[in-house]
Amino acid sequence: MKYNKIGIVGCGNMGGAILRSLQSRKIDVIGFDPYLDPKKAEGMVLESDWSNFQKKSDLIILAIKPAEVSKTLRSFEAPKAILSVAAGIDTKILSSSAPAGSKVVRIMPNLPIMVGKGALGYYGDKELYESLKEIFSPISYCLELSKEELLDAVTGLSGSGPAYVLRFIQSLAEGGVASGLTYSQALELSIQTVIGGAELLAKELEKNPDTHPEVLKNKVTSPGGTTIAGLEELEKNKFPYAIISAVKRATERSKELGN
């Protein structure tokens, strides 16, 4: 089914990024966010009246806090097609809170959609999948999930993951500063190193889907060289364990938000 106008409830970091992307692609979209700072709303097409917003929107994206989702859905005046970004709020809650006849899909995008490099998992009413991919595939890798429970893992990994990557970049840069580089030099090198490493792995996977990151890691690692010395420190400080634990804890927190 084709939805002529998309409405976005909540136009902060995530909702605003989606809205701006749709506007730039000439897709008919409108936002609703009575709490948005006017400075951040510049350039966005917004509706100030809740009832009018609903009437104008054929498909609605909920980009609000989990605690606000049920209350918002219960205020809908008619059945809607709904995509929900809220972590931990499952499709049963979405369906029971929305007007009877509504269709719902849970999605978990991440902030790199702002630069067209997002990662998104989704699960719900399949008849919305085509519209979902039309909205998000130009700005995000989209992964259909076989089970709804896996959305918590997506939240812990790619939803929260950009924060882990940014913290890693900052730590790389700080290591560079500690070794004599200026902060600006170290930060630029750190950013490019992460981009380059990720794109190298992606290209290798295109050629051979069975390529393991360790294979490429070993190409950087010479016997008795600098890289193995650095890797030894990462292992000593339980770097792999820390990352695994971060993803698992964020996944658990996503589940907690639904309770």
CORQUIWO-V750522 format. One record per pair of residues at least 6 apart in sequence whose C-alpha atoms are under 7 Angstrom apart, sorted by the first residue. I is the first residue (numbers start at 1). J is the second residue. Records with the same first field share a line. If there is no record, write none. Layout:
# CORQUIWO-V750522
I=J + J
This chain:
# CORQUIWO-V750522
3=58 + 59
4=28 + 58
5=28 + 29 + 56 + 57 + 58 + 59
6=28 + 29 + 30 + 57 + 58 + 59 + 60
7=29 + 30 + 31 + 57 + 59 + 60 + 61
8=15 + 30 + 31 + 32 + 60 + 61 + 62 + 63
9=31 + 32 + 33 + 61 + 62 + 63 + 64
10=32 + 33 + 62 + 63 + 64
11=31 + 32 + 33 + 36
12=36
14=63 + 111
15=63
17=113 + 114
19=29
20=44
22=29
23=29
30=45 + 46 + 47
31=45 + 46 + 47
32=46 + 47 + 48 + 53
34=48
47=53
58=80 + 81
59=80 + 81 + 82
60=81 + 82 + 83
61=82 + 83 + 84
62=83 + 84 + 85
63=84 + 85 + 86
64=86
65=86
66=86 + 87 + 89
70=94 + 97
73=97 + 98
74=97 + 98
76=98 + 99
78=99
79=99 + 100 + 101 + 102
80=102 + 103
81=102 + 103 + 104
82=103 + 104 + 105
83=104 + 105 + 106 + 107
84=105 + 106 + 107
85=106 + 107 + 108
87=254 + 257
88=152 + 254 + 255 + 257 + 258
89=258
91=104 + 105 + 106 + 124
94=104
95=102 + 104
103=125
104=124 + 125
105=122 + 123 + 124 + 125
106=122 + 123 + 124
107=120 + 121 + 122 + 123
108=120 + 121 + 122 + 154 + 155 + 159
109=118 + 119 + 120 + 121 + 159
110=118 + 119 + 120 + 158 + 159
111=118
112=118
113=139 + 140
116=138 + 139 + 140
117=139 + 140
118=139 + 140 + 141
119=140 + 141 + 142 + 158
120=140 + 141 + 142 + 143
121=142 + 143 + 144 + 145 + 151 + 154
122=143 + 144 + 145
123=144 + 145 + 148
152=251 + 254 + 255
153=251
155=251 + 254
156=247 + 248 + 250 + 251
157=247
169=190 + 191
172=190
173=183 + 186 + 187 + 190
176=186
177=183 + 186
201=213
204=211
205=211
220=227
221=227 + 228
